Amino acid sequence: MTKGRTDMATNPNVAFGVCSVCRKEILVGAKLIRCTVSTCNRKRFPLYFCSPSCWDAHLPDARHRDPAYTEEVARKQ
């Protein structure tokens, strides 16, 4: 490994991103929630949630017709 390089092998607490509602940090390897609606999965402004309750909190503003989510593992970007 090169000096100064940060990855899961040397530092398990690498941040993937933050929850779009509560701003809690989501670490690489942790579970995250993604909305299945295409407008919530834009490349320039992706939405990630740390829990189903945070996903529920975004629904009143989003006004989806068929709301649903998937659980994924946060991977290094």
C-alpha positions as CSV (number, residue, x, y, z in Angstrom):
1,M,0.0,0.0,0.0
2,T,1.1,3.5,-0.7
3,K,1.7,6.0,2.1
4,G,-1.3,8.3,2.6
5,R,-3.8,6.1,0.8
6,T,-7.1,5.6,2.7
7,D,-9.2,2.6,2.0
8,M,-11.2,0.0,3.9
9,A,-8.2,-2.2,4.6
10,T,-6.3,0.6,6.4
11,N,-9.2,2.7,7.8
12,P,-12.6,1.0,8.2
13,N,-14.3,4.4,9.1
14,V,-14.2,5.8,5.6
15,A,-17.2,8.0,4.9
16,F,-19.5,7.1,2.0
17,G,-21.7,10.2,2.4
18,V,-24.4,11.7,4.6
19,C,-28.1,11.0,5.1
20,S,-30.1,13.4,3.0
21,V,-32.6,14.0,5.9
22,C,-30.7,13.9,9.2
23,R,-27.2,14.5,7.8
24,K,-25.8,11.5,9.8
25,E,-22.6,10.1,8.3
26,I,-22.9,6.9,6.3
27,L,-19.8,4.8,6.4
28,V,-18.5,2.5,3.7
29,G,-19.8,-1.0,4.4
30,A,-22.9,0.2,6.3
31,K,-26.5,-0.3,5.1
32,L,-28.1,2.6,3.3
33,I,-31.6,3.2,1.9
34,R,-32.1,4.4,-1.6
35,C,-35.4,5.6,-3.0
36,T,-36.5,3.6,-6.1
37,V,-38.1,6.6,-7.8
38,S,-35.9,7.8,-10.7
39,T,-36.1,11.5,-9.8
40,C,-34.5,10.7,-6.4
41,N,-31.6,8.9,-8.1
42,R,-30.1,11.6,-10.2
43,K,-26.4,11.4,-10.8
44,R,-25.8,15.1,-9.9
45,F,-27.9,15.0,-6.7
46,P,-28.3,11.4,-5.3
47,L,-30.4,10.9,-2.2
48,Y,-29.2,8.5,0.4
49,F,-30.9,7.7,3.7
50,C,-29.5,6.1,6.9
51,S,-32.8,4.5,8.0
52,P,-36.4,3.8,6.8
53,S,-37.7,6.5,9.0
54,C,-35.5,9.1,7.3
55,W,-36.7,7.8,3.9
56,D,-40.3,8.2,5.2
57,A,-39.5,11.8,6.2
58,H,-38.6,12.7,2.6
59,L,-41.9,11.5,1.2
60,P,-44.1,14.5,2.0
61,D,-41.8,16.8,0.0
62,A,-41.2,14.3,-2.8
63,R,-44.9,13.4,-3.4
64,H,-44.2,10.0,-5.1
65,R,-47.0,8.1,-6.7
66,D,-45.6,4.7,-5.9
67,P,-43.0,5.1,-3.2
68,A,-40.6,2.3,-2.4
69,Y,-37.0,1.9,-1.3
70,T,-34.1,-0.6,-1.6
71,E,-31.5,-1.5,1.0
72,E,-27.9,-1.5,-0.2
73,V,-24.4,-1.6,1.2
74,A,-22.4,1.6,0.9
75,R,-19.5,1.0,-1.4
76,K,-16.5,3.2,-2.0
77,Q,-17.2,5.7,-4.8
